[in-house]
Amino acid sequence: VSLYALYRDFSYRLTPQEIKANLQLLNPPLQNTEYANILKELVSTMESVAVGKKAPDFALKDPEGNVVKLSDRLGKGYLLVDFWASWCGPCRKENPNVVKAYAEYKDKGFDVFGVSLDASKEPWLKAIEKDHLTWTHVSDLQFWNNAAAKLYGIRSIPSNLLLDKNGVFIAKNLRGEELEAKLAELLTQK
């Protein structure tokens, strides 16, 4: 039960080091079970997308069916990779904050790359329009099996990662005023 609780409830809130430490507390036979192995893989993924690391590239289709690579969006300034979905209430509540930050900083070196965890195209497109999300969007319409979300260890949304022009992670899960404050700090430095 403790292993399942660690996997199901606590791993969303723990750092990779905390997950590792908790796994080491388990009885040795539990350390090679299915859930323990999933958690070990999650730790590896989380460490590969830590602040200071280079973002793994991925390619998904935009609403028109064109393949867009993350690497194609880099090099111009700071890029927020925003994981969200039309069905996610907290995501939809956060969208106005991202829209505001985008409006304020898009001409100063900031862009957003929306990655949707939707399973159906129509609600995804309606949410983009309704929420006035005017940046580039991609999805494979695979819900929680979204390839980019799996690559980045995304287990809850909204979730975002801020990249510099070289594709290096500089911050994670900036919301509302935190996002604006970070952008003001980065984009007013000269």
N, C-alpha and C positions, 0 to 999 in steps of 0.2 A: 504494500500500500504506500509506503514512504517513497518508493521509486516512482510509482505512478503519480503521486502528488507532486513530486519534484518535476516530472515531465509535463504534467498537465497544467498545474497552477503556478508554480514558482519560477520555472525557467523563463517565463516572459519578463520577469522583473530582475533577474539575476545577471551579473556580469559573467563572462566566460570563466573567470577565476573562481567565482562563487559556485558555479555549477560544478567545476572540477573538484573543488573542496568538498562539496556535498556528495559527489559520487564516491570519493575516497572514504567517506564515513560509512558507506554501505557494507554489508557483509560481502566477503569475496564472491560467493556464488551469484549474487545479484549484479555484480559489476560487468558481467558478460551476457546480460539478458537483452531482449529486444529494445526495451525502453532505455537502458543504459547505453546501448550502442547508438541509438538515435540521438541521445543527449551528447555523446562524444562527438558525433558528426556535427551537431549543432554548434558545439564549442569551436570546432575547427572552422566552420563557416563564419561564426561571429568574429573569430580572430582574424580571418582573412579580409573582413570589411571594417576593421577597427580604424579609428581616427589615426591618420598618418600613413595608412596603406593606400595603394593605388586601387581604384575601383575596377573590378572585373568588368569586361565589356559584355554587352548582350545586344541582341537585335530582336525587335518585335514589330508588328505591323501597326501603322497608324489607322485612323478611321477609314481612309480611302484605300487601304490595303497595301500601301507602300511600306517596305521594310526600312526601319530607322534604327541605326545603331547608336548606342550611348556615346561611343567615341566620336560620332559625327557631330554631337552637340557640344563637345569640349573645345577649349582653345580660345574662347571669346571672353571669358570672365568666370564668374561663379555660377554654378549650376545646382539647382535644388532638384534632386530626384525624389519625386513625391508619389508614394504608394497610397492609393485610395481606391474607393469603389462607389458606385451610385447608390448601392444598398446600405452603405455604412453611415449611420447617423452622425457619429463623431467626425467623420471625414467631411461630411457636408457642412457641419458647423464650423470646421476649420477653414474650409475653402474661401470664405470672405477675407480671412487674414492673409492667405496666400495671394489672393487677387489684389489686395491692398499693397502688399510688399512688391508684387510684380509691377503694378502701375507706378509705384514710387521709384523703383530701381532698375527697370528694364533698359532704360537708356544710359545707365551708369555701369553696365557690366554684369547684370544679373539675368538669369533665365531659369525657367522651370521646365522640367521634363516629367510629365505625368504618366505614371504607370498604373493602369487600372486592373483591379482584381475582379472585374465583372465577369459573368459567365454568358452574358447576352449583350449583343451590340446595341440594340435600341435603347435600353435604359442608360447605358453608358453615354451614348450620344446626347440623349435628352438632358442628362446631368451636366455635361460639358456646356451645353447651350444655356440651360437655366442658371447655372452658377457663374456664367461669364468667364470660363476658363479658356483664355485665348492663346495659350502656349501649345507646344507640341505634346500630343498624347499618343500612347501606344498601349496595346494589350494583346494577349493571345487568347483572351476570353476563356481562360481555364480556371477561373475562380481561385481557390487556394493553391492550385497546382501551377499557377503562373510561373513561368520559367525564371523570370528576373527575381521574383519574390523568393523563390527557392534558392537561387544563387546568392542572394543577399541575406538569407536567414530571416526574412520578414515573417513574423508569426502573429502580428496584430497591426491593424491600421486604424487611424492614419499613422504613417511612419514616413520619415524623410531623411535624406542624407545630403549634406551640402558638400560639393566638390569644388576644388580650385580649378583653374584653367588647364592644369595638367592631369586632372582626374584623380587627385588625391583627396581622401576624405578629410574634411576639416571640422565637421560638426554633425551631430545626429539629433533627430527629433526636436527640431526647433519649432516652437509653436507661437502664434500670436506675437506678443511684444518681444519675446526672445528672438524670433526670426528677424524682426525689424531692427532690433538693437545690434544683432550680429552683422547684418548687412550694412548698417550705418557705420559700424566700426571698420569693416573691411573696405567699404567703398569710399570712405572719406580719408583713408590713409594714403599718403603720397610722399 
